[in-house]
């Protein structure tokens, strides 16, 4: 799209996401205003649920991962209980070595009480021992071997779980990227007119990468932590219901601390990722217009805007990370309080003979296993908030209104004559601002139709309607008698070629850039198109000829040469309708004359629409349309319009007569 219609278009109300603040696709230039994303706070629950729903295709894998996690956690939580048994064997053996052999445990306890050693007797009553037997190292060794086997098995199952889960995560993100890519191609042009490129790129790259990291880091820990909490809770009640109740008292306190902190950091994470998109947009805008920034000496303003936005992002990021970072130390503090309570009560239980020492040590290990997953869940809160904030931004893109669907039973013109007719066409970007009203015209095959008029008259809008970049409000446009609304967009655009004022080349060879519209073109066809558009003339001066690799911006060829390449691309496509939107604006006068001759040969039996400001380039047009405020106010040949002395006469004199008078 050229810059001609920007003034007429104004702000587009059809934008699906945000209120538009810029005009046209160029981003407003290096001094344009920033696009502010919506201030909507993160809706954590529904967005998290929707993100989890993206894992639905991996149901079988998730079931396998869950089973592996259950086995791994089961083996892990059985370990402390077996270690407690080993400690009991050592403890009881050490005590029995100091008791008289030949006695029963009951006799030994009675002897101790009779001698006034009641506390020691209570301690021995809580254990199972044989007086004088000593430590059974064989039994201890057997227990330790079982513990080692359990931990090894737990690690193996944990590794398999992580390996499978990694594949699930990456495939999920892969599908999300595919959906975003497909969605972008289904979005209407209005969306891109009102969405800053840097902001869109941030959603497609930064936000999806953040989602990937969040899923990767949290899914495995989340599953393992939840299962560990359940398994450890069961084992704690098996070992000691009293101590288990003490441990569970800390859960409400933990949830309260996590909730209070998470609520404060939630909005800051939204601001952080919103700021990332804004900053990317500002950087992209400044770098794209870097030359203009330097020419007009506005680098200080650009630097100041960057500093302010960078400072805002720093404050949001610092606040989000700092506040959410308080969750883990807060939970560790609560866990330490529980540890102290268990140690004191457990010690008293051992001293009174109500528990064995090994059970207390096992419970202390369980308390650590209990608080560790809770702490991990707390530390994951900031990752989850950040990831869900990014997911919401991506879902906004996926939920944006799409262009109207192609007809279920599309029609297709027979042949490639190229007769294009506008029948009472009306269109407006903004409902209350008319642009094109009741416009009718017919372009016969082989005709060259030139469209001229002041800026904002609707010239580029006219050709955008032909390409169905926008849908009509009323009326219809037909191609060879078939309503273009009843055709698929692919079929329509395959029959049309378009060369814009703003050139676009991709990183690749000159040959690949020319063949972009027809990848199956033969070498001879590519060379013919290059010769017809005088690309061949400058290609031979390049070191690698047609194999010269252009960079992303095409900066290793001149502006005029880039324009010639885009014209060659359109020539090779051989469309039935050719649209040239200021296509020779970057070409020197001599090259322009050569291109005009080449286009004359190409236009044979094809309809051509030429948008031009330089009226000298359209003198030979079969039909010249003069547009003002979305209406065709004059039409005819160059000579007829000059003789009429109307709007075209005024435009022509403004370009040629005034300079001639000044020279005179």
N, C-alpha and C positions, 0 to 999 in steps of 0.2 A: 504494500500500500504506500502511495506517495504521501507527501506532506500536504497536498493540496486541499484535502477535505477535512483536515484537523479542525480548522476554525468552524466549519459548518457542523461538524459532528458534535462538538462539545463533549459533555460527559455522557457516557452510555449507561442507561438505566438497566440494561439487560444483564449486567454483570452478576454472576451467581454468588460471589463471595463477599465483596467489599464495595464500599462506595467509591466510585472512580475519582481519581484526582489528577490523572494525566491524560494526554490525548495522543492517539496514534501509537504505533508500535515501537517507536524509537526510544521510549523511556523518558522523553521530555528534555533530553540533552543534559550536559554536565551540570546545569544549574537548576534542573527541574526539581519539583517538590518530591518529598518522600511519600511512598504509599504506606499508610498506617494500617496494619492489620487490626482486626477486631479486638475489642477489649474484653471479650467474653472469657470468664474464668474457666479453668479446667473442670470439665464434668467428669470426674475421675471414674466413678462407677460404671456408667454406660460405655465410656471409651475403653476402659480396661476389659470389660466383658466382650466388647467387639474385637479388641485385639486378641483376646483368648480364642474367639471364634475363628480367627484366621488359622488356628491349629487344627480345625476340624478334619481336613483331609489327611492328617497324620494320626488318626484315631488308633489304628493298629499299632503303630510305633509307640504311641504314648502308653498304651496298655502294656506293651513289652517293657518299656522303661519303668513303669510303675511297679511291675512284678519284680524286676531286677532291683529296684530301690528297696522294695519290701524285704527281699532276701538279704540285701547288703546291710540294711539297718537292723534287721533281726539279729544277724550275726554280731554286729557291732555292739548292740545293747546287751547281748548275753555275756560278752567278755568281762565286764566289771563283776558280774555275779560269780563267774568262775574264778576270777582273781581273788574275790572275797573268800571263796572256799579254800584257796591256796593259803591265804593269810591265816584263816582259821586253823589249818593244819599246822602251820609254823607256830602260831601263838599257843595252841593247846599242847603241842609237842614240847615247846620251851617250858611251859608251866609244869607239865607232867614230869619233866626231868628232875624237878625239885621236890617231888612228892615221893613218899615211901612206896616202893614196889610191892606188889602182892595185895594192895588194898583195892577196894572198889572206889569209884568216884564218890559215891554217897558216904563211904567210910572216911575218905579223905576230907570231905566237906565237914563232916561231924567233928573230926579231930581238930580242924582249924577253928571251928566255932568254940570248941571246948577250951582251946588255948587263947581265946580272946581275939582271934583274927577274923572277925565277922565280915569285914569289907572284902578281904581276900576270898573268903568262902563264897560271898555273893558273886564275885567275879568268876570263880571257878564253876559256879552253878549254871552260868549262862553258856558254858562250853561243853563239848563232848570230848573226853580224854580217858586215857588209861594211865593211872599213876605209875611213874617210873619208866614209861615206854620211850620217851624222848621224841624227837622230830622224825617223821616218816618221810624221808627225802624222795623215796620212790613214788609215793602217792603224790607228793608235791610236784615232782617232775611230770607225772602223767597229766595232772591238771594244767600245768603250764604248756604242755604240748597241745592240749585241746584249745587253750586260749590262742596260741600261735596259729593253729589251723583255722580257727574262726576269723581271726583278723586278716589272714591272707585271703580267705574266701570272700570276706567282706570287701576287701580292696579290689579283687578281680571283678566281682559283680558291679562295684561302683565304677570301675573303668569301663566296663561294657555299657553301663547306663549312660555315662558321659559321652561315649563314642556315638551311640545311637541318637542321643538327644541333640548332639551337635549337628548331625545330619538333619534332624527334624527342624531345628532352628534355621539353618541355612536355606533349606527348601522353602520354608515359610516366608522368609525375607525375599527369596528369589521370586516367589509368586507375587508378593506385594509389589516388587519393582516392576514385574511384568504388567500387573494391573494398572499401576501408575502410568507406565509408558503407553499402554493401550488407551487409558483414559485421556491422556493428553491429546491423542489423535482424534478423540471424539468430542473435544471441547470446541465451542464456537469461538470465532475470532474475537467476540466481545470480551471473553474471559482474558485473553492475552492482552487486549487493549487496556484492561484495568488492573492487571496483575504485573507488578514490577518483575523484570526478568531475574534479578538477584534473589528476590523473595521466592519465586517459583523454583529456582535452582536449589535454594536452601532446603525447601521441602523435599525435593526429589533426591538430594544427596545427603545433607547433614542430618535431617530428621530421620530418614530411613536408616542411615548408619547408626544413629542413636537407638532406634528401635532394635536393630540387630544386636547391638552390644547389650541392651537391657534384657532381651530374651536369652541371650547366650549366658549372661552372668546370673540371672535370677531364676530361670526355670529349674535348673538342676538343684540349686541351693534351696529353692522354695519347696520342691518336692521332698528332698532329703530332710530338710529341717522339720517339715510338718510330720513326716513319718517318724523322725527321731523323737519329737516331742511326745507323740502318741506311745511309741514303744517304751521310752524311758518312764513315762507316767505309769504305765502298766507295771513295769519292773519295780518302781519305787513303792507302789502299793503292795507288791508281793514281798518286798524286803521289810518295809515298815510303814504301815498305814499312818501312824502318828507323824513321822517325818515327811511323808508324802503330802499330808494336809498342810504342813508348814511351808513346803515348797510351792504348793499350788496357790497359797495366799498371795504370792508375788505376781501371779499372772494378771489380775485386774489392775494392779499398780503399774505393771509394764505396759499394758494396753492403754491406760490413761496417759502415761508419759508419751508414748508413741503418737497417739491421736492428737494431743495438744501440739506437739512439735510439727507433725505432718501438716496440720491445717495452716500453720504459719508459713511453711515453706512452699506450699502448693502453688499459690499465686506467683511466687517468685520464680518458680520453674517455668511457668507459662511465659512470664516476662522475659526470662532468659532466652528461650527459644524464639520468641517473637523478635527480640532484639537481635538475635543472630541473623534472622531473615532480613531485617531492616538494614543491618550493617553490611551484609552481603550485597544487597541492592544498591546501597550508597557507594560501595567500593566499585562494583561493576559499572555503575553510571559514571563515576569519576575517571576510571581507567579507560572506558570507551571514549570519553570526550577529553582525554588527557591533553591533546594538542590545543583544543579550544580553551581549556583551563589556563594553559600557559600563555596563549595568545592574548587573552583578555586580562591576564594578571589576577586571576581569581583563586589562585592556589591557597591563599591564606583563608578565604571563606570556606573552601573545600576542606582544608585541614581543621578549621574550627568546627565545622559540622561533624567531621569524623571524630574529633576529640569529644564532642558532646555525646554523640551516639555511643562511642566506645566507653565513655564514663558511665552512661546509663546501663550499658550491658554489664560492665564490671560490677556495678552496685547490685544489680539483680542476680548475677552469677555468684558473687561473694555471699550475698544474703541467703540465697537458696542452698549453697553448699555448706555454709556455716551453720545455719539453723538445722538443716537435715542431718548434719554431722554430729549434732548434739544427741541424736537418738542412741547411738551405740554406747558412748560413755555413760549416758543416763541408765541404760539397761545394765551395763556392767556394774554400776553402783548398786542397783537393786539386786543383782545376782550376788554381789559380795555380801550384802546384808543377809540374804538367804543362806549363804555358805556359813557365815558366823553362827546363825541360829541353829543350823543342822549340826555343826561341830559341837556346840555346847550341849544341846539336847541329846545328841547321839553319845557323847562322852558320858553323860549321866546315866543313859540307858545301859551302856557297857558296864559301868561301875556297879550298877544295881543288879547286873546279871540278866536284864531284860533283853539284851541283844548281844550278839557276838561281835568281836572287834572287826572281823572280816566283813560282816554285814554293814557296819558303820562306814568302813573305808569304801565299800562298794557303793553305798548310798551317796557318799561325798563325790565319788566319780560320776554317779548318775546326776547329781545336782549340777555338776559342771556340764555334763552332756545335755542337761535340761536347759540351762541358761545360755549355752553356746548357740543352739539353733534359734532361740528367742532373740539373742543379740544379732545373729545373722539376718533374721527377719526384719529387725529394726533397721539394720544398716542397709538393707535392700529397699527400704521405704523411699529413700532419696532417688535410687536408681529407677524404681517403679514410677515415681512421680514424673521424673524427667522423661522416661520412655513413653509413658502414657500421654504426656504433654505433646511430645513429637508425634505420637500416633494420632492424636486429635487433629493436628495440623494436616497430616497426610489424609485423614478421613474427610476433612473439609474439601480437599482437592478431589477425592474420589466421589464425594457427594455433590459436586458442582453440577449445575444444569448442563446437559449435553445438547449438542446440535440436534435438530430434528432427524429422526431415523429415515433411512432410505425406504422407498416404497417396497411393500412385500412382493409385488409383481411389477418390477420396473419395465419401462418401455425403452426402446433404443431406436434412434433414427437409422433408416436404411441409407447406406452410402455415406459419403463425406463431402456433401455439397457446401455446407457452411452458411446456410441462410439463417440469419438471426433476426428475430422480431420481438419488439417490446409492445405489449398490448395493455394500455391503460395502467401502467405500473406506478405504484405509490410505495414510498418507503420513508421511514424516519427513524433515526437512532433514538431520539427522545420523543415519547408520545405527544407532548405538547409543542414540539418544534418541527414543523413540516420541512422536509428536505426535497424529496422528489414526489411530485403529485401528477397523476394522470398522464404519464409520459408514454408516447407511442412513437415508434420508428421501425423501419425495416432496413436491414443491411443485406443486400443481395450477394450471392457467391461471387468472389473475385473482386468485390468492391473494397476500396480503402476508405474507411470512415474515420475522419479526424474529429476529435472532441477538444474544443478550446473553451476558454472562459476564465474569469477571475478566480483567485484562490477561494475555496469554499463553495464553488458552484455546484459540486456534486459529480465531477468528472470521474474521479477514481472510484467513487461509490457506484457509478454506473457499471464499470467493468467488474467490480467486486460482486455485484448482483448477478452478472453473467456467469461468474465462477461459482455461484452459490456459497460464497463466504458468509453472506447474510441471506435470510429468507425474506420474501416480499411481504408487505402488509396487505396489498391487494394487486389485482392484475396478474399477468403471467408473462413469461419469456419463453419463446419457443426456439428450438434449434432444429432446422429442417422439418418444421411442422410438429415437433414433439415438445410438449411442455417439459422444461428442464427439471421441474419439481417432481415429475414422474420418472426421471432417470436416476440412476445411482450417481453419487458424486464422483466415484472413480471413473465411470463411463463418460460423464460429462467432461471432467478435467483431462481425461485422456485425449479428447478431441480438441482441446484448447492448449495453446502455448502462451506463456506470459513472460515478458521481460520487464523487470521493474527498474525504477530509477536507482534504488539501493541494490547494489550487486551482492550476490551471495555465492561464495566458493567454499568448498570443504577441503580438508587436508587430504591431498592425493595428487596424482599426476594430472597434467593438463589433459591427457587423453581421457582419464576417468571423469574429469569434470565436464568435458564436452558430452560424453556418453551417459551422463547422469539420467537424462530423460529416456534414453533407449539403451539399456545395458547390453542388449543383444545385437547392437549395431556392429557391422563389420568394420574392419580397419579402413577400407576404401570409403565407406559412407562417412566415417569420422573425418577423414582427410578432405572429402568433398565439402562437408559443412565448414570445416576450418578455412578452406580456400575461398568459399563463397562469402564468408564474413571477414576475410582478410586477417584471420588469426594466424594462418600459415606464414604470413609475412614476417611477424615478429617472433614466432616460435623458433625459427631456425637460428635466431641470434642468441638463444638461450643455450647454456652448456649441454643440457641433456635433451633438448628438443621437446618432443611430446611426452617424454618420460620425466620432465622436470617436475619435481614435487613442490606443490604450493603449500605454504603454511596455513594455519587456521584462518588468518585474516587475509590471505592472498597478498601480503605486503611485498613479496618479491616480484610482483608485476605492477605496472602502473594502473591508475584508475581507469584510463581509457582501455587498456588491454583487458582488465577484468570485465569491463562492459562488453567488449567484443566476445569474450569467452561465454558470457551468459547469452548473448545473441546466437552464437554458434550452437549452444545447447538447445535453444528453441528451434533453430533451423533443422537440427538433426531429428527432432521429434516429429517434424512434418505434421503439425496440427491442421485441422480444418478451419479453426478460428485462431488468429494470432492477435495478441494484445500487447501493445508496446506502450508502457507507461513511462514517458520521458526516457526512452531507452537509449537515446544518443546524447544525453545531457553531459556525459563524461568523456565524449569522444571529440577530438579536435576537428576543425572544419574540413580539412582534406579527407580524413578518415570517414567523417560523416557522409560526405558525398559518395564515397565508395560503398559504404554500408547501405545508403539509400538505393543505389543501383542493385545491390545484392537482394535487398528486401523487395524490390520490384519484381525480380525473377521469382522469389519465394511466394509472393502474394498471388501469383497466377492461379485462378480457380479457387482461391481461398479468401475468406473474409478477414479483413484486418481492421482493428481498432487502434488508433494512435492518439494518445494523450500527449499534447505538446504545448509548451509555453513559447518556444521559438517558432513563430509562424512560418518562417522560411522553410522549415522542414516538411510542411504539409501543403505546400502550394499545389502539388500534383494529385492531391487526394480526390477521389471520386465524389465524396460528400463530406462537407464540413458542418459539424453541429456546433452551434454557439450556445453554451449553457449559462444561465444566470439563476441563482437561487433554486436549483433543482429542476428548472424548466428549460426546454429547448426554445430559445427565443428567435433563432434564425437557423436556416439550413440551406445549403447550396454549394456550388463550387467556389473556388477562390475568386475567380473573376466576377461571378454573379453577386457574391457578398460584398465585394468592394464597390461594385456599381450601385448596390442598394444603399450604401452610405449609412448603415446601421451600426449595431454593436460590434460586428467583426471589423468594420471600417475603422471604428474608434480604437479597437485593440491593435490593429495593424499599424495605424498611424502612431500609436504610443510607442511602438518598438522601432519603427523605421523613419517615419517622417520627422519626429523631433530630433533625433541624432543628425539627420541630414541637414535640418535647418541650422543646428548649432555649428556644423562644419562650414556651412555657407557663411 
